[in-house]
């Protein structure tokens, strides 16, 4: 069983907040990353669909897993990823971790505290970064910074969509203890504008998410591939600016997104900064080697 076209959101990699296998990435790596994204999109569409019941959602997710692992060919959305994994000798584990998160989405709609939210990110977001790093042949030592960045991106999405997630699918990623600490209630998410209590709660979550940025910022200089370094630096810059916006704007009443022009400006600055830093670093390393030899 696969995701019927009528149940699909219609979203593609071009509709995401952050670049997905953009043209910055070397062409030889784009096919597996896009296959992974489209597999995840099919699973996400099933898990989030308002009219599918729990059993139907779980059947779709199982079909995706069975096809990914070669036990079936029923889920067309898993076939390209299965082919890419086989061709490149890559493990399906990151995709299986994602399916764990989507199954959790089907059966769990509240998160008690920050620890539960980060544990969810371990399966819903971190496997994406780890897969991209594996495709590029990067060291597993880069996973720590990647995990931090992916958690940041996931929580940004949660805050941006907190009202829609509650109204449409009764799902709340805002930690319940944080709501209680600020005197807010889940029902506040149904409003067209945040109460002062909910705004304080969301600002606290944003502030805590910002604490992950120093670790996340270690990813661009930590990867070997220049193009991936540029891509991740753009993502870090976009994340930082989105968090700044979410610190001052209300996601219930405002659409907290960048215009194409603003996103391009942020991306251009991050790209230039990374290229200069990489070039300067290489010259410094070369000079150090010469000095040692002398």
N, C-alpha and C positions, 0 to 999 in steps of 0.2 A: 504493500500500500504506500503510495506517495502522496504528495500534497497536490490536491486538485487545484487547477488554475483559479477556480472561483474563491479559494481560500487564501490565495497568496496576496501579500500586501502590495505587490508591484514595486517595492523598493529595490534599488540596485546599489552597487558600490558607489555610484555617483550621488546618492542621496544621503550619505552618511556625513556626520560632523567632521570626520577626520579622513585623510587620504587612505584609500585602500588600493594597494598595488598601482599607485599613480605612475605616470610616465618617468618619474624620477628613478624608480626601481628598474634595474636592468631587465631587458625583455625576457631573458632566459628564466627569470624567477617569477614572472607575472602569472603564467598559466597555473602553477600550483597554488599560488596565493588566491587567485580569483576562484579556483575550484573550491578551496577551503571556505572562502567567503560565501559562495553560493550554496554550499552544503549547510553552513550555519544559518543563512537567510531562510532556507526552506524549513529548518528545524524551528527557528524563531517564529516564523509565520504560523506554524502549526501550534506551538505552545501558547502564543498570544491571541489566537483567534477567539473572538467573543462567542461565536455560535457553535463551535465544536465542543463536544462534551469531553470529560476527562479520559474515558476509554478510547475515544477516537484519536485524541491527541497522542496518547501513549502508543497506540498502534502505529501511527505515522512515524514517531521517533524510533520505534523498534524496527520498522521497515528501513529507515535510513541506516541504522546500525547494521542490520543484516546485509544490506547491499554493500556498505562500506567494507565489511569483513568477508565478502564473497560468498555469503550463505544464500544470497538471493540477488536477482537483478530488478526487483520490483520498484525500487525507489530511484527514479531517473536522476534526481538531484544529487545522488551520492556516487553515481558512476564516474563522472570526470575526476573526482577526488581520488577514488579508488585507483583509477588508472595512473594518476600522477604519483601516488604513493608507491605503487608497484614499479613504475619506471625509474624512480629516483631512490628506491630502497629506503623509504621513510616509514616510520612507525605510524599506525593509526591512533596512537594514544591521545594525542592532543584533540583530535576530533571526538574521540570517545569521552574525554573529559567535558567537552562542550555539551554532549548529549546528557551527561549527568546534570548539568546546570539547567538544561531545558526541561528535563523530567522534574527537577525541583520546582521550576516555574509552574508546572502543571499542578503540583500537589501542595505547594507552600506559598502563602500569600502575605506573610508578615515576617519581619525580622526583629528580633528582640533587642539586639545591640550591635555596636560596631564590629565586634568579633564575628558575629554571624554574617554580617554584610561582607566583610573581607573574605570569609570562607566561601561565600557565594562567588565573589570575584575570582577566587582561585580556580573555579571551574567555568565561569561564564566569560571571563575576559583574559586571564593570564595565558590560557592555552593558545590564544590567537598570536600573541607576541612570541611565544616560544616556538610556534610553528614557523613563523616568518624567519626567526633566527636559525632554526634547523635547516630550512630551505637554502639559506645563504651559507650554511656550513660554519656558522659562528659558534664560539665556545659556549658551553653551558654556564660559564662564569658571568655571562651577560644576562642571565635569566633574572637575577635579583632586581636589577634596574628596570628590566622589561616588565616584570611583574608589578612593580610600583607604578610604572606609566600606565599599564593596562587597567589597574585598579582605579587610577585617577580618571581615565576615560569612561569607565563603566559608571562610576559614581556621578560624574558630570551628567551622563545620560539620565541617570535616575532622578537627579534633582530637576533637570530640564523638564522631564516628562512626569513628574510626581502627580500632578493633577489628572492628567490623561490616564495614567496607569490605574489610578484609583477609580475614576469614573467609568472607564471602559471594561476593565477586567478585575476590579477589586483587588489589585495587587499594590502593596505598599513596601517599598524598599527603605523608606525613612525609618531608622531604628526607633522602636517604640519607646525605649528608655529616654531617647533624646527628645521625643515629643513630650513625654511626661515631665522631663526636667524643665522644659520651657513653658509648661502649662498649656500645651497644645493638644489637640485630639485628632485622630485619624479623619474624623468627619470634616475637619477644616480643609482637607484636600479637595473637597467637592465644591468649594467656593470659587467664584470668579476672580477673587482677590484674596491674597493671604492675610490672615489675621496677624496682628503684631506678634503674637506668641509663635505662630508658625514661621513667620519671617525670621525671628530670632533663632528658631530651631534650624532652619535651612542655612542660615549664615554660619551657625556653629559647625554644621556638617561640611560646608564649603571650606571653612578655616581648617578643619581637621584634614580634609583632602589635600589642601595646600601643603601640609606637612610632608606629604609623599613626594613633592616635586624635587627636592634636592637629590633624592635617590634616583628618581626617574630621569633627571637631567644628566646622570652619568651614562645613560645608554648611548647617545650619539657619539661621544668620544670613545666609548668602549668597544664599538663594533669595528671590524676590520674593513668591511665593504664601504667604500666612499659614498656610493649612492644611497645605501641604507642609512648611513650616518646623516646624510642630508634629509632624507625622508623622516627619520625619527626626530631630528632637530625641529623640523616643521611641526610635527605633531606635538612635541613638548611646548613649543611656542604658542600654538593654538589653544592647547589645554590651559596654559597659564592665563592667557587672555580671557578665555571663557570663565574660568574661576573668578577672575576679577569682575567680570560682568555679573556673575551670579551673586557676588558679594553685595551688589548694590541694586539689583533688579529683581522683580518678583516673577518667578516662573509661572505662576497661576494667571497673571494678568498680562505679562509681556512674553513675546517670542524671543527668547534669549539665544539668538544665533547671529552669526556674522553675515554681512552681505558678501557677495563674491569679491567685490573690490577690496573690502577690509581683509578678508581671508588671504587674498593674493598678496596684499602688502605685508601682512605678518609672515607669510611663507617666504616672500622674497628677502626680507630682512634676516630671517633665520638661515636661509640658504647661504646668503653672502657671509654671515658670521661664521657658519660652519666651515665653509671653504677656506676662509682666511685662517681660522684656527687650525685646520688640518694642514694647510701649507706651512704655517709658522711652526707647528709642532714637528713636521718632518724635517724642516731646516734645522731646528734646534737639536733633534736627535742625530742628524748627520754631523753637525758641528761637534756634538759631544763625542761621537765615535772618533772623529778626526783628532780631537784633543787628547783622547785616551791613547790613541795610537802614537801620537807624538811623544 
